[in-house]
Amino acid sequence: MKRWMVVLNLLVILVVVAPACHGQSAKDGQPFQESIEAQLEALDLGQLLNFVELLEKEYQEYLPGLRLQDLLGEGDPSPPPTGLLLLILQNFLRELYLSLHLLRQLVVIGILAALLERLSRSFGTKAVVDLAFSVCFLVLVILGLQSFQIASSVATNAIDQMVGFMYSLIPMLSSLLVAVGGVTSAAVFHPLLWALVGTIASLVQNLLLPMILFSTAFSLVAHFSTDLAFPKLGSLLRQGVITLLGIFFIVFSGFMVVRGAIAPVADGISLRTAKYLTRTFIPIAGGMFADTLEVVVGGSLLIKNAIGVFGLVMIMFMVATPLLKVWAMIAVYKIVGALLEPICDKRIVQVIGTMESSLILVLIALATVALMLFLAITILVGIGNLAVFMR
């Protein structure tokens, strides 16, 4: 009787348990893909993907995908880089074309001022002609200040968009840092980087851009009248803007590099210790747990790198159009200065040069903020890779 009971129990095990084990083994045939898919479902990627709508449709085609197929290299092939270069060139030419009305206005006012100067020399009616010249000069200054206001507004909006994107990206990268074992790195970087990004962006918007405006105003006044000359003050403010930008970049990059060099070492040592203790003190389940941890960490690392690359490309595309717009305005002032220099009074040429220098400062400020955010994302991605490598 007992023998029949043993046989019956064996048959039950073969009939019931074996198919389940077979299904489980088939299911475990792709544990890495399943880990990635589960983590993608847990992450809230909608906040990041909402920022894609802020980009131009032409740029959206070049964004890396965040789907499972894209992460595993099975998605649609990305467009060639040559197409992106042609797109950037096309957008620059479009912005240059849109700025042609400013070029026409500046050239017409410059030629009119040159004609008035010739009239004063020919007919001797200096007082009346000087008054007309002053009117042309003031109109030129107003056009220059309007173009500066447009460039400043473009830079401010671009910084707001990039900072908002970083506020959505930093928590997600921090969570993935924790998933790959970078607990110390996430605890250090998340609050401090959040505060540092907002502080530097606010200083650029509320301090540096107004400083550029005041330096431009003082320089223009110095060109208009010798009695109200502030060339030294305008130069001092410009130098202050450049110095503060350098200080901001040094502080930001120094913080990121120093923290990024220390925290991953502690994370890697902690992970290695935890893995060793798990395998040693839990003989069977500990090894299974360690192997499962390897799969989860590998999936998290792949997702973190993919989101990091997505963030880098997003920052690049967010700043591309504003930079091209300001660059096109700078090109217009360069062309106008070259055209008017042989025929106009030197004060007109100096005004054109002052506006060109001010727009270059706006361009540098915007590019510096984008470069700092680009550096922050790169180091955050590299920290997780280093922590896994140290493990």
C-alpha positions in Angstrom: 0.0 0.0 0.0 2.8 2.3 0.9 4.5 1.5 -2.4 1.3 2.5 -4.4 1.2 5.8 -2.4 4.7 6.6 -3.3 4.1 5.9 -7.0 0.9 8.0 -6.9 2.8 10.9 -5.3 5.4 10.7 -8.0 2.8 10.7 -10.7 1.2 13.8 -9.2 4.5 15.5 -9.1 5.3 14.7 -12.7 1.9 15.7 -13.9 1.4 18.9 -11.9 4.8 20.3 -11.0 6.7 19.4 -14.2 4.5 21.6 -16.5 4.8 24.4 -14.0 8.6 24.1 -14.0 8.7 24.0 -17.7 6.6 27.2 -17.9 8.8 28.8 -15.4 11.9 27.9 -17.3 10.4 29.3 -20.5 9.4 32.4 -18.6 12.9 32.7 -17.3 14.4 32.4 -20.7 14.3 36.2 -21.0 14.7 37.5 -17.5 16.7 40.6 -18.6 14.0 41.8 -21.0 11.3 41.2 -18.3 13.3 43.1 -15.8 13.6 46.1 -18.2 9.9 46.0 -19.1 8.8 45.9 -15.4 11.0 48.8 -14.5 9.8 50.8 -17.5 6.2 50.3 -16.4 7.1 51.4 -12.9 8.8 54.6 -14.1 6.7 57.6 -14.9 8.1 58.5 -18.3 5.2 60.7 -19.2 6.7 63.8 -17.6 9.8 63.5 -19.7 7.9 62.7 -22.9 5.7 65.8 -22.4 8.8 68.0 -23.0 9.2 66.5 -26.5 6.2 68.6 -27.6 8.2 71.7 -26.9 10.7 70.8 -29.6 10.2 71.4 -33.3 8.9 68.4 -35.2 12.1 68.1 -37.2 14.1 67.5 -34.1 11.7 65.0 -32.6 12.7 62.4 -35.2 16.3 62.4 -33.9 15.3 61.7 -30.3 16.3 58.3 -28.9 13.4 56.0 -28.1 12.7 54.8 -24.5 10.6 51.7 -25.4 11.8 48.2 -24.7 12.5 47.6 -28.4 14.6 50.7 -28.6 16.6 49.9 -25.5 17.4 46.4 -26.8 18.4 47.8 -30.2 15.4 46.3 -32.0 13.6 49.5 -32.7 13.5 51.6 -35.9 16.9 52.8 -37.1 17.7 56.4 -36.3 18.2 59.0 -39.1 21.8 59.6 -40.1 23.8 62.4 -38.4 24.3 64.2 -41.8 20.6 64.9 -41.8 20.8 66.5 -38.4 23.6 68.8 -39.6 21.6 69.8 -42.7 18.6 70.5 -40.4 20.6 72.7 -38.2 22.0 74.6 -41.2 18.5 74.9 -42.6 17.2 76.3 -39.3 20.1 78.8 -39.1 19.4 80.0 -42.7 15.7 80.3 -41.8 16.5 82.4 -38.7 18.8 84.5 -40.8 16.1 85.1 -43.3 13.6 86.1 -40.6 16.2 88.7 -39.4 16.6 90.3 -42.8 14.0 93.0 -41.8 16.3 94.1 -39.0 19.2 94.2 -41.5 17.2 96.4 -43.9 16.2 98.8 -41.1 19.7 99.1 -39.8 21.2 99.6 -43.3 18.6 102.3 -44.2 19.2 104.2 -41.0 23.0 104.0 -41.4 22.8 105.2 -45.0 20.5 108.1 -44.0 22.9 109.1 -41.2 25.8 109.0 -43.7 23.8 111.3 -46.2 23.1 113.7 -43.4 26.7 113.9 -42.5 27.6 114.6 -46.1 25.0 117.4 -46.2 26.4 119.1 -43.2 29.8 119.2 -44.8 28.5 120.5 -48.1 26.0 123.1 -47.1 27.2 124.1 -43.6 23.8 123.7 -41.9 25.4 121.8 -39.1 22.9 122.5 -36.3 19.9 121.2 -38.2 21.8 118.3 -39.7 23.2 117.3 -36.3 19.7 117.2 -34.9 18.6 114.9 -37.7 21.7 112.8 -37.2 20.8 112.5 -33.5 17.4 111.3 -34.4 18.8 108.6 -36.7 21.2 107.7 -33.9 18.4 107.3 -31.4 16.3 105.2 -33.8 19.3 103.0 -34.3 19.8 102.6 -30.6 16.1 101.8 -30.1 16.3 99.1 -32.8 19.4 97.7 -31.1 17.7 97.6 -27.7 14.6 95.9 -29.1 16.8 93.2 -30.7 18.6 92.8 -27.3 15.2 92.4 -25.6 14.2 89.7 -28.1 17.4 87.8 -27.6 17.1 88.1 -23.8 13.5 86.9 -23.9 14.6 83.9 -26.1 17.4 83.0 -23.7 15.1 83.3 -20.6 12.5 81.1 -22.1 15.1 78.5 -23.1 16.6 78.4 -19.6 13.1 78.0 -18.1 12.4 75.1 -20.3 15.8 73.4 -19.7 15.5 73.9 -15.9 11.9 72.5 -15.9 13.2 69.5 -17.9 16.0 68.9 -15.4 13.5 69.0 -12.5 11.8 66.1 -14.1 14.9 64.3 -15.1 16.9 64.5 -11.8 14.5 62.5 -9.6 14.2 59.8 -12.3 18.0 59.5 -12.6 18.3 59.5 -8.8 15.8 56.6 -8.6 17.8 54.6 -11.2 21.0 55.4 -9.3 19.5 53.8 -6.2 18.4 50.8 -8.4 22.0 50.2 -9.6 23.3 50.6 -6.0 24.3 54.3 -6.0 22.5 55.0 -2.8 25.1 57.4 -1.5 25.4 59.2 -4.9 21.6 59.6 -5.1 21.4 60.9 -1.6 24.1 63.5 -2.2 23.3 64.6 -5.7 19.5 64.8 -5.7 18.9 67.7 -3.3 22.1 69.6 -3.9 21.9 69.3 -7.7 18.3 70.3 -7.6 19.1 73.5 -5.6 22.3 74.2 -7.7 20.5 74.1 -11.0 17.7 76.4 -9.9 20.1 78.8 -8.3 22.5 79.2 -11.2 19.6 79.5 -13.7 18.0 82.2 -11.5 21.2 84.1 -11.2 21.8 84.1 -15.0 18.2 85.3 -15.6 17.9 87.9 -12.8 21.5 89.0 -12.5 23.7 88.4 -15.6 21.1 89.4 -18.3 20.3 92.7 -16.5 24.0 93.4 -16.1 24.4 92.9 -19.9 21.5 95.3 -20.5 23.0 98.0 -18.2 26.5 97.6 -19.8 24.9 98.0 -23.2 22.9 101.1 -22.1 26.0 102.8 -20.6 28.1 102.0 -23.7 25.4 103.4 -26.0 25.2 106.6 -23.9 29.0 107.0 -24.2 28.8 106.8 -28.0 26.0 109.3 -28.2 27.4 112.1 -26.1 30.9 112.9 -24.9 29.4 114.8 -21.9 27.8 111.6 -20.6 30.6 109.1 -21.1 30.5 105.8 -19.3 32.8 103.6 -21.3 34.7 102.3 -18.3 31.5 101.4 -16.4 30.1 99.6 -19.4 33.4 97.6 -19.8 33.4 96.9 -16.1 29.9 95.4 -16.3 30.8 93.3 -19.3 33.9 92.0 -17.5 31.8 91.3 -14.5 29.4 89.2 -16.6 32.2 87.1 -18.0 33.8 86.7 -14.6 30.6 85.6 -13.0 29.9 83.1 -15.8 33.3 81.6 -15.2 32.8 81.4 -11.5 29.4 79.7 -11.9 30.8 77.2 -14.3 33.8 76.4 -12.0 31.7 76.0 -8.9 29.1 73.8 -10.7 31.6 71.6 -12.5 33.9 71.4 -9.4 31.0 70.2 -7.3 29.9 67.7 -9.9 33.4 66.3 -10.5 34.4 66.1 -6.8 31.2 64.5 -5.7 31.2 62.2 -8.7 34.6 60.9 -7.8 34.0 60.1 -4.2 30.4 58.8 -3.9 30.6 55.9 -6.4 33.6 54.4 -4.5 31.5 54.1 -1.4 28.6 52.7 -3.3 30.7 50.1 -5.1 32.3 48.9 -1.8 28.9 48.7 -0.1 27.4 46.7 -3.0 30.4 44.3 -3.1 30.1 43.7 0.7 26.4 43.1 0.5 26.8 40.7 -2.3 29.5 38.8 -0.5 27.6 38.5 2.7 24.5 37.4 0.8 26.3 34.5 -0.9 28.2 33.5 2.2 25.6 33.4 4.9 22.6 32.3 2.8 24.0 29.3 0.9 21.2 28.5 -1.7 18.8 31.4 -1.7 21.6 33.9 -1.3 23.2 32.8 -4.6 19.8 33.0 -6.4 19.2 36.4 -4.9 22.6 37.7 -6.0 22.0 36.4 -9.5 18.6 38.1 -9.6 20.2 41.3 -8.3 22.6 41.2 -11.2 19.8 41.0 -13.7 17.9 43.9 -12.1 21.0 46.1 -11.8 21.8 45.4 -15.4 18.4 46.4 -16.6 18.4 49.5 -14.4 21.8 50.4 -15.7 20.6 50.1 -19.3 17.5 52.2 -18.6 19.5 54.8 -16.8 22.0 55.2 -19.6 19.1 55.4 -22.2 17.3 58.1 -20.2 20.6 59.9 -19.7 21.2 59.9 -23.5 17.6 61.1 -24.0 18.2 63.9 -21.6 21.5 65.0 -23.3 19.8 65.1 -26.7 16.8 66.9 -25.3 19.0 69.6 -23.7 20.9 70.0 -27.0 17.7 70.4 -29.0 16.1 72.7 -26.5 19.0 75.1 -26.7 19.6 74.7 -30.5 16.8 76.9 -31.8 17.5 79.8 -29.3 21.2 79.7 -30.0 20.6 79.8 -33.8 18.2 82.7 -33.4 20.7 84.8 -31.3 23.5 83.7 -33.6 21.5 84.9 -36.7 21.0 88.3 -35.0 24.7 88.5 -34.3 25.4 87.7 -38.0 23.1 90.5 -39.0 25.0 93.0 -36.9 28.3 91.8 -38.3 27.1 92.3 -41.8 25.6 95.7 -41.1 28.8 96.8 -39.4 30.9 95.7 -42.4 28.6 97.5 -44.8 28.3 100.7 -42.9 31.9 101.1 -41.8 33.2 102.7 -45.0 30.4 105.3 -45.3 29.1 106.1 -41.8 30.3 108.0 -38.8 32.4 106.0 -36.4 29.7 106.4 -33.7 27.2 104.5 -35.8 29.8 101.7 -36.3 30.5 101.7 -32.5 26.8 101.3 -31.8 26.6 98.3 -34.1 29.7 96.8 -32.5 28.3 97.4 -29.0 25.0 95.6 -29.8 27.0 92.8 -31.4 29.1 92.3 -28.3 26.0 92.4 -26.1 24.3 89.7 -28.1 27.5 87.6 -28.0 27.3 87.8 -24.2 23.7 86.6 -24.2 24.8 83.7 -26.5 27.6 82.8 -24.2 25.4 82.9 -21.1 22.8 80.7 -22.7 25.4 78.2 -24.0 27.1 78.1 -20.5 23.8 77.2 -18.8 23.2 74.5 -21.4 26.8 73.2 -21.0 26.4 73.0 -17.2 23.2 71.0 -17.5 24.8 68.8 -20.1 27.7 68.2 -17.8 25.4 67.4 -14.9 23.5 64.7 -16.9 26.8 63.2 -18.1 28.2 62.9 -14.6 25.0 61.5 -13.2 25.0 58.8 -15.9 28.7 58.1 -15.4 28.3 57.8 -11.6 26.0 54.8 -11.9 28.3 53.1 -14.4 31.3 53.7 -12.1 29.4 52.3 -9.1 28.5 49.1 -11.0 32.1 48.8 -12.2 33.5 49.2 -8.6 31.1 46.5 -7.6 
